[in-house]
Each structure stands twice: as C-alpha cells, then as structure tokens.
Amino acid sequence: MTDAKLNRRAAFAAAGTCFAMLSQRALAGESAAKPKARFTKDGEAEGMREVAGIHRGKGKGRIKWFRFANEPWPAHFMIYDLPPGASEGVHVHFLDDRNKEGAFDEYYYIISGAGQMEIDGAIVPVKAGDHVHTPLEVAHGVENTHPTEDLRVFLTFIARAGKPYPLPGAEPAMG
C-alpha cells in the first residue's frame, strides 16, 4: 500500500512538472511570435532643426533630439549647436514639475567651442571636454561667448518623476 501512495504522489508530481514545462514552452512560443527588438542608429546631422529661444534664451540654435525609436525612456539625449551669442535660457527643474520644465537632472558635455554656464547665479566658464551636472532645483543655462565658433553641447537629461517623460512620440517644449 505504501508503494501505491508513493507512486500516486510521484505521478502527480510528474504531471505537475510536465504541466509547468508545457506552460513555459507555450509562453516561449508567444514571445517568439513577437518581433525581435532591434537596434537603432541615428546620425548627429540627421534631424538637426533650428529653434529660437531655447528655454527663453537668446538667438537661435540648432538641436538634435535622439528619439530612441519613440520608445518610452527615462534618459534623453540631445545636441545643442549654438552659434556665437546664442544661449539656452536659465531655467530650473523641480521634481513636481511645478514650472512645466520637466523633472530632470541634466548633464552637459561640451563637445566643442567655448562659452559659459550660469549655475545658481554663478558664471562658470566652459570649454571642449568639460562636463557639468545640474541636479533638480539648481537654476542653470548655457551660452556661447566665443566670437566665431559654435558651441556644441551633448546634453543628457534623466527623468526623475517616476515615469517616462515626455510621452512617446512627443517632443519637449523648448520655449
């Protein structure tokens, strides 16, 4: 009798294991039917567009917004190409987005040229190779002060509000 109980238990265990394996195979079959994720490649010059008054700054600049295939994402990449005298206006980001500037920490990497940043009221000279981090609640902006060269900035900004920003397909307000 003991052998019969063990055999029934073993049979139930084997049936459960088979069911689990079949379920995993079925789920794997469903995922296999979805298209495979693909990489994206985007050139710096592709999609550059002219924008006047970036964050209410001076003059016109060109921006390149890297779209990440329109997927939601917490990190954003952008390039500013600011001619002499142009600027990104001084602005500040808050976690609760009370001023509608987004809830971002920002990282400015100066690709080429020279200029200055206003950070919490201080003027900070910047040049090619410099990296500046401006966290939430720190007023900041960048300006090209060079007489002849463009200031090129690679800007990384990280959404801090616990949700992707902006919604997929939307572009941020720049003025």
N, C-alpha and C positions, 0 to 999 in steps of 0.2 A: 504494500500500500504506500509506503514511503516513497518508493521509486516512482510510482504513478504520480504522486503530488509533485515531485521534483520535475518530472517530465512535463507536466502541465505548466508548471511555473516556467520552465525553460522554453516551452512552446510559446507562452505569452510573451516572454522577454524577446524571443527571436522575432515574433510577429511585430512587436513594438519597434525593434531595431530596423526591420525591413520597411515598416511604415515611415520611420524617420528618414531612412535613406531615400526612399521614393519621393518623399516630400522635398528633400534637398535637391534631388535631381529635377523635379518639376519646377522648383523655384529657379534653379540654374538655367533651365530651358527658357523661362520667362525673361530672365535677364539677358540671355544670349540673343533674344529676339530684338532687344533694344539696340539702336545704333551705338557703335563703339565711340567713346569720347575721342575727339581729335584735337590736335594742337592748332594754334593759330599763330600766324606770323604777320607782323604789321611793320611797315617801314616808317621811319620818322617823318619823311616828307609827305607821305600819303595822308591826306586828310587834314593837313595844316589849314587853319582858317583864321582870317583876320577878325579880331574882336576889339571894339572900342570900350575903354573904361572898365578894364578887368577889376572887379571889386571896387568900382568907382575910382580907379586910378587914372593917371594922366596918359593921354595919347592912345594910340592903337598898338596892339601887339598881335602876335600870331600864336595860336595854341594848337597843340596836337593832343587829343583826348584818346587814350588807349582803351578800347571798348571791351576787351575780354570776351569776344563773341556774344555780347549782350547778355551774359550770364550775371546773376546777382553776385556781388563780391564785396568784401569788407575793405579791400585795399584798392586804391585808384592810382593811376599813373597819368601824368600829363607833362608836356613840354611847353614852356613859355619861350618865345623868341621875342625879346623886347628891343626895339631899336633905341638909339640914344634919346634920352629924355622921357621914354615911356615907363610906366610903372604898373604894378599890381597895387591897388589901394590898400591902406592899412585897414585891417579887419580883425575880428576875433571870433572864435568858435566856442560854443557852450554845449555841454552835454545834453541839455534840454532843448537845444536849437531855438532858443527864445528870439534870436535875431534873424532866423532863417538863412544862416550862413553855413549850416551843416555842423554836425558834431564830430570834428576831426582833430587828430594830431597830425601835424604836417612836417615833412622832411624835405628840405630844399637842398639840392646838389647843384652847384654851379658848374655847368659843362664848359662854358667859355665866356669870355668877356669879364667885365668888372662892373661893380655897382655898389649899392648899399641897401641894407635892410633896416627898417625901423622896427625895433622889437621892444615892446613895453616902454616906449618913449625914448629909448637909446638908439643912436645911429651906429650901425655896425657895418664897416666896410666888408665886401665880399668879392672874391675873385675865383677864377677857374680852380677847381679842386676842393673848394670849401663846401662843407656840409653843415646845415643849420637845422636844428629841431625846434619847432614851436608847438608846445603842447596846448591842450584846451585852456581857455581863459587867458591866453597871452596874445595881446594885440601885436600884429605883425603885417608887413608888406615889403615888397622888393622893388627897387628902382634901378634903371640903367643910368649911371652917371658918366659913362665913358663917352668922349666926344664923337667917336667914329665907329666903334664896334658894337654889334648887337650883344645883348646879354642873353645867354641861353641857359635855362634852368630846367632841370628834371625834378619834378615835384611828385612826391609820393604822399598821399593822404589816406589815413586809416579811419574808417567809420567807427565811432565809439558808442553809438546809441543802441547797440544790441540788435541792429537789423541792417540789412544791406541798404546802401544809400548811394545814389538815387535808385529808384525802382528800375528794373531792367528796361533798356530802350530809351530812358530819359537822359537828358544831358543836364548838368547843373546850371543854375542861373549864375551868370558871371558878372552881373552889374547891380 
